[in-house]
Amino acid sequence: MQSYKKMEKQCKEYQKICCNFVYKMYNSYKMKQTLYVLTVLILMISCATAESRLRKQEISYKKTMESIDKFSTYRTINLDTICNPNERYIEFESNKALILLNIKDFFDYASKRSDDNSLCAPKKQYLQDLIDTINNCSINLYFIEKMTPPEEWKRFSPPNYKNYKKNFIYPYGYEIKTDTVNAKKLDALENWMISEMCINGKCLIVDKKSNRFVNKIYYVITDFKNGHGGEDLLFEDKRLFFIVKIYTDIRWPDFDCMSKDEIQKWNEDVRAWRKK
């Protein structure tokens, strides 16, 4: 019993000696210098590894875009970059961009499109409903596009789910720029209307990556000649920020031109077909 206590006492003394030694070394100039050099080396290696990874992703992305470009036609759209504080706007925000539609421009657009015989009745009704909403308020209107919540996204077994969950900011999934306090929230804002105005150059666009208004975008039509492809809006560096239309050889109804009753019936038919 005494020998055990003696050994325990010696161990504690050795621990004190070791701790004092490390403490003195740490406070010495050479030790600090060594730690500094090691820290810098670790940071350099980490940065080089991260840079290499990003470089590979960039090369892969460029190769993908080059292969897609063979089937794509680009149209340059020049945009205004001045947001007039005395004007009212309809704001649409996604995780990539903030799109502003001047209400005066929207009225002009809605008037012309409502007289267009090629526009289906539900779309004309949507424009009229939006006009009525604008006329009944004196402030900006906004709609913020929500990303899929992590708990719902998990069902699809995505490869980077942990990062997705970590970076998700409730309630929309990302940090928003829209002033939601001094504006009226819209229940919906149709993509076809936003894209048509932007393609005609009648919108302001903020690239959220640079936090600046852009003076030029691309309207891209991609046709793979097999029934697949689509139409998109890209920033000048060819980053996608808005999907205009998707081409597919799968028969799919045009929901924008269907009434609520027609959409409900379609959903009921699909559920009945799945049960068979």
matplotlib code that plots the C-alpha trace (Angstrom):
import matplotlib.pyplot as plt

x = [0.0, 2.8, 4.8, 1.6, 1.2, 4.9, 4.6, 1.5, 3.4, 6.3, 4.0, 2.4, 5.9, 6.8, 3.6, 4.5, 8.0, 6.6, 3.9, 6.5, 8.8, 6.1, 5.0, 8.5, 9.1, 5.8, 6.7, 10.2, 10.8, 12.0, 8.9, 6.6, 8.5, 8.3, 4.5, 4.1, 5.9, 4.0, 0.7, 1.6, 2.6, -0.7, -2.7, -0.7, -1.2, -4.9, -5.3, -3.4, -5.6, -8.8, -7.6, -6.7, -10.2, -11.9, -9.7, -10.7, -14.4, -13.9, -12.3, -15.0, -17.7, -16.0, -15.8, -19.5, -20.4, -18.3, -20.0, -23.5, -22.6, -22.5, -26.3, -26.9, -27.7, -26.9, -28.7, -27.2, -29.7, -28.6, -30.1, -30.4, -28.5, -30.3, -32.9, -35.0, -36.0, -39.1, -40.4, -42.3, -41.1, -42.1, -39.2, -38.4, -35.5, -33.8, -30.5, -28.7, -30.3, -32.7, -34.9, -36.8, -39.7, -40.6, -44.4, -44.8, -43.0, -45.2, -48.4, -47.2, -46.2, -49.5, -51.6, -49.9, -50.0, -53.6, -54.5, -52.4, -54.8, -52.0, -52.0, -54.2, -57.1, -55.6, -52.4, -54.5, -56.5, -53.3, -52.1, -55.4, -55.3, -51.7, -52.8, -55.7, -53.3, -50.8, -53.6, -54.8, -51.4, -48.9, -45.7, -43.4, -44.5, -42.2, -42.0, -39.0, -38.3, -37.8, -35.3, -36.2, -36.0, -33.2, -35.8, -37.6, -34.4, -33.1, -35.7, -33.8, -30.5, -28.4, -24.6, -23.8, -26.7, -24.7, -23.3, -26.7, -28.2, -25.4, -25.6, -29.4, -30.8, -34.4, -37.0, -35.9, -32.6, -30.3, -29.7, -32.2, -31.8, -35.5, -37.0, -39.9, -40.9, -41.8, -43.3, -46.3, -45.8, -47.2, -48.5, -47.0, -45.1, -45.2, -41.9, -43.2, -44.1, -40.7, -38.7, -40.7, -40.0, -36.3, -35.9, -37.3, -34.8, -37.5, -36.0, -33.1, -31.0, -28.7, -26.0, -26.0, -22.5, -21.1, -24.0, -24.2, -26.6, -25.6, -25.8, -25.8, -27.2, -27.5, -30.8, -29.8, -31.7, -30.3, -31.8, -30.2, -32.4, -33.8, -36.8, -34.7, -33.1, -34.4, -34.2, -32.3, -31.0, -27.3, -25.0, -22.1, -19.8, -22.4, -23.7, -27.3, -29.7, -33.1, -34.8, -37.2, -38.4, -37.5, -37.8, -38.7, -40.1, -42.3, -45.9, -46.6, -49.5, -49.0, -50.1, -49.8, -52.7, -54.9, -57.5, -57.4, -60.2, -58.2, -55.1, -57.0, -58.5, -55.1, -53.7, -56.6, -56.2, -52.4, -53.1, -55.7, -53.3, -50.6, -52.9, -53.6]
y = [0.0, 2.4, 1.5, 2.3, 5.7, 6.4, 5.6, 7.8, 10.7, 10.2, 10.2, 13.5, 15.0, 13.8, 15.3, 18.7, 18.6, 17.8, 20.5, 23.1, 22.0, 22.4, 25.7, 27.1, 25.9, 27.4, 30.7, 30.7, 32.6, 29.6, 27.6, 30.4, 30.7, 27.0, 26.9, 29.9, 28.2, 25.0, 27.0, 28.8, 25.5, 23.9, 26.8, 26.8, 23.1, 23.5, 26.4, 24.6, 21.5, 23.6, 25.6, 22.4, 21.0, 24.2, 24.3, 20.7, 21.6, 24.7, 22.7, 20.1, 22.8, 24.5, 21.2, 20.5, 24.0, 23.6, 20.3, 21.9, 25.0, 22.9, 22.6, 26.1, 29.5, 32.6, 35.9, 38.9, 41.0, 44.4, 45.7, 48.9, 49.0, 52.0, 51.3, 54.4, 54.8, 56.8, 53.9, 50.8, 47.3, 43.7, 41.8, 38.1, 36.6, 33.2, 31.9, 33.2, 36.5, 39.3, 40.3, 43.7, 44.4, 48.1, 48.3, 50.8, 48.4, 45.6, 47.5, 48.1, 44.4, 43.2, 45.4, 44.1, 40.4, 40.6, 41.6, 38.7, 36.0, 33.4, 33.8, 31.3, 32.4, 31.3, 33.4, 36.5, 36.0, 35.8, 39.1, 40.8, 39.4, 40.8, 44.2, 44.3, 43.4, 46.2, 48.8, 47.9, 48.7, 51.6, 49.7, 47.2, 43.6, 40.6, 36.8, 34.8, 31.4, 28.7, 26.0, 22.4, 22.1, 19.6, 17.2, 16.9, 16.9, 14.0, 11.7, 12.0, 10.7, 13.5, 13.0, 16.3, 16.3, 17.2, 20.3, 21.2, 20.9, 22.9, 25.8, 25.9, 29.2, 29.0, 29.9, 30.3, 28.3, 31.3, 34.9, 37.2, 40.8, 41.7, 44.2, 42.1, 44.7, 47.5, 45.4, 43.2, 39.5, 37.7, 34.2, 33.4, 35.0, 33.2, 32.3, 32.7, 36.3, 37.1, 35.5, 37.2, 40.6, 39.9, 38.5, 41.8, 43.7, 45.0, 44.0, 44.8, 41.9, 41.7, 39.0, 37.9, 36.6, 40.0, 41.9, 44.2, 45.0, 43.4, 45.2, 42.1, 38.5, 35.7, 34.1, 30.6, 28.0, 24.5, 21.8, 18.4, 17.4, 14.4, 16.2, 17.3, 20.7, 24.0, 27.7, 29.5, 32.9, 33.0, 35.6, 36.9, 34.2, 31.6, 30.8, 29.7, 31.8, 31.3, 28.4, 29.7, 26.4, 22.7, 20.5, 16.9, 14.1, 13.0, 14.2, 16.8, 19.3, 23.0, 23.8, 27.5, 27.2, 25.0, 26.1, 25.0, 22.4, 21.0, 20.7, 19.0, 16.5, 15.8, 15.0, 12.8, 10.9, 10.4, 9.1, 6.7, 5.5, 4.8, 2.7, 0.3]
z = [0.0, 0.9, -2.3, -4.4, -2.7, -3.3, -7.0, -7.2, -5.6, -8.0, -11.0, -9.9, -9.5, -13.0, -14.4, -12.8, -14.2, -17.7, -17.5, -16.4, -19.2, -21.9, -20.4, -20.5, -24.0, -25.2, -23.7, -25.2, -28.4, -30.4, -29.4, -30.4, -33.7, -34.3, -33.6, -35.9, -38.7, -38.3, -38.2, -41.4, -43.1, -42.1, -43.4, -46.7, -47.2, -46.4, -48.8, -51.5, -51.1, -51.1, -54.1, -56.0, -55.3, -56.4, -59.5, -60.4, -59.9, -62.1, -64.9, -64.7, -64.8, -67.8, -69.7, -69.0, -70.2, -73.4, -74.2, -73.6, -75.7, -78.8, -78.5, -77.2, -78.7, -76.6, -76.7, -74.8, -72.8, -71.7, -68.4, -66.5, -63.2, -61.5, -58.8, -58.4, -54.7, -55.7, -57.8, -56.7, -57.5, -57.5, -56.0, -56.6, -54.6, -54.9, -53.5, -56.6, -57.5, -56.6, -59.5, -59.4, -61.8, -62.0, -61.5, -64.3, -66.7, -65.3, -66.1, -69.7, -70.1, -68.6, -70.8, -74.0, -72.9, -71.9, -75.5, -76.9, -78.2, -77.8, -74.0, -72.3, -70.0, -66.7, -67.4, -68.3, -65.1, -63.1, -64.6, -63.8, -60.2, -59.7, -61.1, -58.6, -55.8, -56.8, -57.1, -53.5, -51.9, -52.0, -51.2, -52.9, -53.3, -52.9, -53.2, -51.8, -53.3, -50.6, -50.8, -49.8, -46.0, -44.8, -43.2, -46.5, -48.6, -46.6, -48.2, -51.6, -50.0, -51.4, -51.2, -49.4, -47.0, -43.9, -45.6, -46.9, -43.4, -41.9, -44.4, -44.5, -43.0, -42.0, -43.2, -46.8, -46.8, -47.3, -46.2, -47.9, -49.1, -49.5, -47.2, -45.9, -43.3, -45.7, -48.5, -49.1, -49.4, -52.5, -52.2, -55.6, -58.5, -61.8, -63.4, -66.9, -66.2, -64.6, -67.4, -70.2, -68.6, -68.1, -71.7, -72.9, -70.7, -68.3, -65.0, -62.6, -61.4, -58.4, -58.5, -54.8, -55.2, -55.9, -54.3, -57.4, -60.1, -63.4, -66.7, -68.9, -68.8, -71.3, -72.4, -73.5, -75.5, -75.3, -77.6, -77.6, -80.6, -78.7, -77.1, -74.1, -73.3, -71.9, -71.7, -69.0, -67.8, -67.0, -65.5, -67.7, -66.3, -67.4, -63.9, -64.0, -61.9, -63.4, -65.2, -67.9, -69.4, -69.4, -72.6, -72.1, -74.3, -71.3, -71.7, -69.1, -68.8, -68.8, -65.3, -65.9, -68.4, -66.2, -63.8, -60.1, -60.8, -63.8, -61.8, -58.9, -61.4, -62.9, -59.5, -58.6, -61.9, -61.2, -57.7, -59.1, -61.7, -59.1, -57.1, -60.0]

ax = plt.figure().add_subplot(projection="3d")
ax.plot(x, y, z, "-o")
ax.set_aspect("equal")
plt.show()
